[in-house]
Amino acid sequence: MKTLQRIKSVYRYSGHVSGQMRIPKVSYVAGDKNPVTVHRENGCLYKLDVQRMMFSKGNILERGRLPKLVKPEEVIVDMFAGIGYFSIPLGKFSPAKKIYSIELNPNSFRFLKNNIKLNKLSGKVEPIQGDCRTVQIPEKADRVLMGHLPKTYEFLPAAFKFLKPNGIIHYHDTFRKEELWEKTEKILREYSGKHGFYPIRMEKRVVKQYAPGIFHVVIDAEFRKA
């Protein structure tokens, strides 16, 4: 704090996030006891409480990559919006018509609404509080984003419920090195078949190392109604 005098508060991550609400383990170290800050990234503003919600700097390339894939007038569903990690850059830099941002955690949802206003995206990004497995939206999506870890496959039935007869799911999950990419493809083929879809294209990439021997990956999978 003596070296970087603009720093007002110091907090330290002391463990992994936990539970359905993805609460991080953060402890106060020094300075003002004010855990609320504004993170600036790639022209986007994210207001958050570091003690109540996570922010993964390791996903920065993914947040920049996704808007470039979107075509004009697309409808997008962000199933795990958080404070707007992906919804905000999608709203600012993609030609999407509408982005439905679903978030269960009431604290994260409060900041999501704030960040939509902060980035002047009201009307284009619509926040919805609730469990993505039970939420209803008024139209089908061209693109569904599943930015959740781990065991994301448990939410695939909801993703196919949102998807148009021909659409794309961005499937994030964690796998061991020896499971890539056979297990990931098998999961998507099995779940799509159960819900009347089949994959016509899968593009796979590693986002980052999640833990020793475990990788966070994303599969851009295009599906068609069988």
C-alpha positions in Angstrom: 0.0 0.0 0.0 3.0 2.3 0.5 4.3 1.5 -2.9 0.9 1.7 -4.7 -0.8 4.6 -3.0 -4.0 4.3 -5.1 -4.7 1.0 -3.3 -7.2 1.6 -0.5 -8.0 -2.0 0.6 -6.2 -5.3 0.5 -8.0 -8.7 0.6 -6.5 -12.2 0.1 -8.0 -15.3 -1.5 -7.5 -18.1 0.9 -9.2 -21.0 -0.8 -11.3 -22.2 -3.7 -14.9 -21.1 -4.3 -17.5 -23.4 -2.8 -21.2 -24.3 -2.9 -23.9 -23.7 -5.5 -23.6 -19.9 -5.0 -19.9 -20.0 -5.8 -18.8 -18.0 -2.7 -15.0 -17.4 -2.6 -12.9 -17.7 0.6 -11.5 -14.2 1.1 -9.9 -12.6 4.1 -9.3 -8.9 5.0 -5.6 -7.9 5.2 -5.3 -4.2 5.5 -6.7 -0.7 4.7 -10.3 0.2 4.4 -12.8 -2.5 5.2 -14.6 -2.0 1.9 -14.7 -5.1 -0.3 -16.6 -3.4 -3.1 -14.6 -2.4 -6.1 -14.9 -1.8 -9.9 -12.8 -4.0 -12.2 -12.0 -2.6 -15.6 -11.3 -5.0 -18.5 -11.4 -4.7 -22.3 -13.6 -1.6 -22.1 -16.1 -3.2 -19.7 -16.8 -2.2 -16.1 -17.5 -4.9 -13.4 -18.6 -3.7 -10.0 -18.4 -6.5 -7.4 -17.9 -7.4 -3.7 -14.7 -9.5 -3.5 -15.9 -11.2 -0.3 -19.2 -12.4 -1.8 -18.4 -13.3 -5.4 -15.6 -14.6 -7.5 -13.9 -13.0 -10.5 -11.7 -15.3 -12.7 -8.9 -13.3 -14.4 -8.0 -16.5 -16.2 -11.1 -16.3 -18.4 -10.1 -12.9 -19.9 -9.3 -14.4 -23.4 -12.6 -16.2 -23.4 -14.5 -13.1 -22.5 -12.8 -11.3 -25.4 -13.3 -14.2 -27.9 -17.0 -14.9 -27.5 -18.4 -11.6 -28.8 -16.5 -12.1 -32.1 -18.5 -15.3 -32.8 -21.9 -13.8 -32.6 -23.9 -13.0 -35.7 -26.3 -10.0 -36.1 -29.7 -10.4 -34.4 -28.9 -13.4 -32.4 -30.7 -14.3 -29.2 -28.3 -15.5 -26.4 -29.0 -17.1 -23.1 -26.3 -16.8 -20.4 -27.3 -19.6 -18.0 -24.8 -18.6 -15.2 -24.4 -14.9 -15.6 -22.9 -14.0 -12.2 -22.2 -10.3 -12.2 -22.1 -10.2 -16.0 -18.7 -11.8 -16.7 -19.8 -12.8 -20.3 -23.1 -10.9 -20.7 -21.4 -7.5 -20.4 -18.9 -7.9 -23.2 -21.5 -9.7 -25.3 -23.8 -6.8 -24.8 -21.1 -4.2 -25.6 -19.2 -5.8 -28.5 -21.5 -8.3 -30.2 -24.3 -7.6 -32.7 -26.7 -9.8 -30.7 -30.4 -8.7 -30.5 -31.0 -9.8 -26.9 -29.1 -11.4 -24.1 -31.0 -13.2 -21.3 -28.7 -13.2 -18.2 -29.8 -15.7 -15.6 -28.3 -15.7 -12.1 -29.4 -17.5 -8.9 -27.3 -15.8 -6.3 -29.2 -12.7 -5.0 -25.9 -10.8 -4.2 -24.5 -11.5 -7.7 -27.8 -10.6 -9.3 -27.8 -7.2 -7.6 -24.4 -6.4 -9.0 -25.4 -7.9 -12.4 -28.3 -5.3 -12.6 -25.9 -2.6 -11.5 -23.3 -3.6 -14.1 -25.9 -3.6 -16.9 -26.7 0.0 -16.0 -23.0 0.9 -15.5 -22.2 -0.3 -19.0 -25.3 1.3 -20.5 -26.8 -2.0 -21.7 -30.4 -1.8 -20.4 -32.8 -3.2 -22.9 -30.2 -5.3 -24.7 -29.1 -7.4 -21.7 -32.1 -8.6 -19.6 -31.3 -9.9 -16.1 -33.4 -12.8 -14.7 -33.1 -14.0 -11.2 -33.6 -17.7 -10.7 -32.5 -21.2 -11.3 -31.7 -21.7 -15.0 -33.3 -25.2 -14.8 -36.7 -23.7 -14.1 -36.5 -20.2 -15.7 -38.7 -19.5 -18.7 -37.8 -17.1 -21.5 -40.1 -15.8 -24.2 -38.1 -17.1 -27.2 -35.6 -19.7 -28.2 -31.9 -19.0 -28.3 -29.4 -19.1 -31.2 -26.6 -19.5 -28.6 -26.5 -20.8 -25.1 -23.6 -20.0 -22.8 -22.8 -22.5 -19.9 -20.0 -20.7 -18.0 -20.2 -23.0 -15.0 -17.7 -25.3 -13.3 -17.6 -28.2 -12.5 -20.1 -30.9 -13.5 -21.7 -28.7 -16.1 -23.4 -31.7 -17.7 -26.0 -31.7 -15.0 -27.4 -28.5 -16.6 -27.4 -29.7 -20.2 -31.1 -30.6 -20.2 -31.9 -26.9 -19.5 -29.5 -25.8 -22.2 -31.3 -27.8 -24.8 -34.6 -26.5 -23.5 -33.5 -23.0 -24.4 -31.9 -23.8 -27.8 -33.4 -23.3 -31.2 -33.7 -26.3 -33.6 -30.3 -25.2 -35.0 -28.1 -23.5 -32.4 -24.8 -23.4 -30.5 -23.9 -24.3 -26.9 -20.7 -23.0 -25.4 -20.0 -25.8 -22.9 -17.5 -25.1 -20.1 -16.4 -27.9 -17.8 -13.3 -29.5 -16.1 -11.6 -32.7 -17.2 -8.4 -34.6 -16.5 -5.8 -34.5 -19.2 -6.4 -38.2 -20.1 -10.1 -37.5 -20.5 -9.6 -35.0 -23.3 -11.3 -35.0 -25.7 -13.1 -38.4 -25.8 -15.1 -37.9 -22.6 -16.2 -34.4 -23.5 -17.5 -35.4 -26.9 -19.3 -38.4 -25.4 -21.1 -36.3 -22.8 -22.4 -33.9 -25.5 -23.4 -36.7 -27.8 -25.3 -38.6 -25.1 -27.2 -35.6 -23.7 -28.0 -34.1 -27.1 -29.5 -37.4 -28.2 -31.7 -37.6 -25.1 -33.2 -34.3 -26.0 -33.7 -34.7 -29.7 -30.6 -33.0 -31.0 -27.4 -34.2 -32.6 -24.0 -32.4 -32.9 -22.9 -31.2 -36.4 -19.7 -29.4 -35.2 -17.5 -29.3 -32.1 -14.6 -26.9 -31.7 -12.6 -27.6 -28.5 -10.1 -25.5 -26.6 -8.4 -25.4 -23.2 -9.2 -22.2 -21.3 -6.7 -22.7 -18.4 -5.4 -25.2 -15.9 -7.9 -25.5 -13.2 -5.9 -27.7 -10.7 -2.9 -30.0 -11.0 -3.7 -32.4 -13.9 -7.2 -30.9 -14.4 -8.1 -28.4 -17.2 -10.9 -25.9 -17.7 -12.1 -26.4 -21.3 -14.8 -25.0 -23.5 -16.5 -26.7 -26.4 -18.3 -24.6 -29.0 -20.8 -27.2 -30.1 -23.4 -26.6 -32.9 -26.5 -28.8 -32.7 -29.4 -29.6 -35.0 -32.8 -30.9 -34.0 -33.1 -34.6 -35.0 
